[in-house]
Amino acid sequence: MKAFIWLNILFLVNIHGALPRVDPLVLINQGLVKGIKASDGDYSKFLGIPYAKVDLDDPFGPAQAAPEFEEEIFHAHDNSRKCPQTGFGPVESSGNSEDESPDCLQLNIYSPSKASTLNPMPVLVWIHGGGFSGGNGNQYETPNLIEQGIVVVTVNYRLGPYGFMCLDDPAVPGNQGLKDQYAALRWVRDNIAAFGGNPYNVTLAGQSAGSGSVLLQLYSQKEKLFDKVIAQSGTPLSPDMFVPGDPDLAIQLANYLGLNTTENQKALEFLAKTHHSLVTGAARSLSMEFRPCNEKSFSGVENFIDTDAYALSNEKKIKNTPILIGNTDMEMHVDGDDFLEKDFFYTRLDEKFSLEPDQLKEIAEIVRHYYIGDRPITKDVESEAVAFQSDFAFNHPIQDTITNLLKDNANPVYAYVFTYVESGEEGAPHGAELDYLFNMNQLDDKVRSVTEHMMVDRLTTLWANFIKYGNPTPETSDLIPVKWSPVTETTRPYLNIVAELRMEERFLKERMAFWELFQSVYGKYRKTVH
């Protein structure tokens, strides 16, 4: 009876469009969804809405269409579900959560109360990071952005072996996690208007692996279901973003877990019936890497990525797309003293270039001399080690990505470097900006300083302006006293996001020029990812 009453109210709202949104009850294609009125702002939360379904008899395969709700009203109150985590750290710390399940394709929507079909608001779809092996869409606090008049959507997608196993097999060609993300974008296009979002004013954003995912969505041949892009500290050109497909991964996992087989199909059937914590635990024990890959072509199977990372291009889709892209100033940190035990210059270059050992040793010496001169690798060169690792994995690949986006006529392209740190810290590490967008690193007993509160307001205003207008500084103010200039084919201005906000030219210009020259000579030896 309650559902019938609510349906009649919603029907009247649709006829008499001037009536306010019936909040927090929404009618979508799957049925009625009831959210929660937030206690920390004037908005509603709709948590754990399934945007697609995983067939548990085939958890590595394509997602199925979003199911209709079994109950009269779907109570969108619980976003504890996570995709199985391969994770980081000790093997025993991953894959054991009771909240994990391969059937994890859910999203969360945070919508200002004033948003409605008559007053649709811009939409931010956020793709989480975590190295394609960990993380979830439930770990973000969104009030700072919602206050700016934005509907925020955060997304779960399959990870590790369930999302990124690339086999020489049409059943599991690879990149399923990216395909899950696309299914979420399709769901948003079809349903977000009911939550007061504008389906034709969508910004796709992410950080780290999420940022690489966002750019791969932009490069893919699939329909463009978003209008603007924010890419934070991640790009397909990073050496750690792609891996070659391995046709034996499923067999190796099954063998490790006790099945003696050399056939993919038998291995996949066995793994499908094996508890996900054992599968992810085996992947950890075997040190397997699951990331995007260049899919093999199969008849009747549509690829998501069908080219090497360095060949990615899609001018038809990228042309005139506003893009905001950048990174922190100290992306990489050295883990303890591990880097002292090996020549990390040689090791990292070996990951990216196909050269004979003697030649590789020669170019490693060139790079080593550039960063540390003739000094030995000791604790004294730790800051230089961080600089090299950051340049190699983030700084130069992101500058390279900007160049490629300009070639595909992306416009405008706004570049930034986040350098703000609290007193006593050396530089902003990977993910530092997330604290100011989503309160990621806040402890219950931590009190922000006046400057930190300003940084929250500043960063969320810049990002919100871009999401709304495609321009982060449509006007200046006391909070944002500078105009953010976009990059061009000949100039590289960037916004230095620090307490004293300022525009600067060519981030780390000497080091980036070194890598440009290095690439012009040795780029032909880069390893391709197949």
Secondary structure, 3 states (H helix, E strand, C coil): CHHHHHHHHHHHHHHCCCCCCCCCEEEECCEEEECEECCCCCEEEEEEEECEECCCCCCCCCCEECCCCCCCEEECECCCCECCCCCCCCHHHCCCCCCECCCCCEEEEEEECCCCCCCCEEEEEEECCCCCCCCCCCCCCCHHHHCCCCEEEEECCCCHHHHHCCCCCCCCCCCHHHHHHHHHHHHHHHHHHHHCEEEEEEEEEEECHHHHHHHHHHHCCCCCCCCEEEEECCCCCCCCCCCCCCCCHHHHHHHHCCCCCCCHHHHHHHHHCCCHHHHHHHHHHCCCCCCCCCCCCECCECCCCCCCHHHCCCHHHHCCCCEEEEEECCCCCCCCCHHHHCCHHHHHHHHHECCCHHHHHHHHHHHHHHHHCCCCCCHHHHHHHHHHHHHHHHHHHHHHHHHHHHHCCCCCEEEEEECCCCCCCCCCCCCCCHHHHHCCCCCCCCCCCHHHHHHHHHHHHHHHHHHHHCCCCCCCCCCCCCCCCCCCCCCCEEEEECCCCEEEECCCHHHHHHHHHHHHHHHHHECCCC
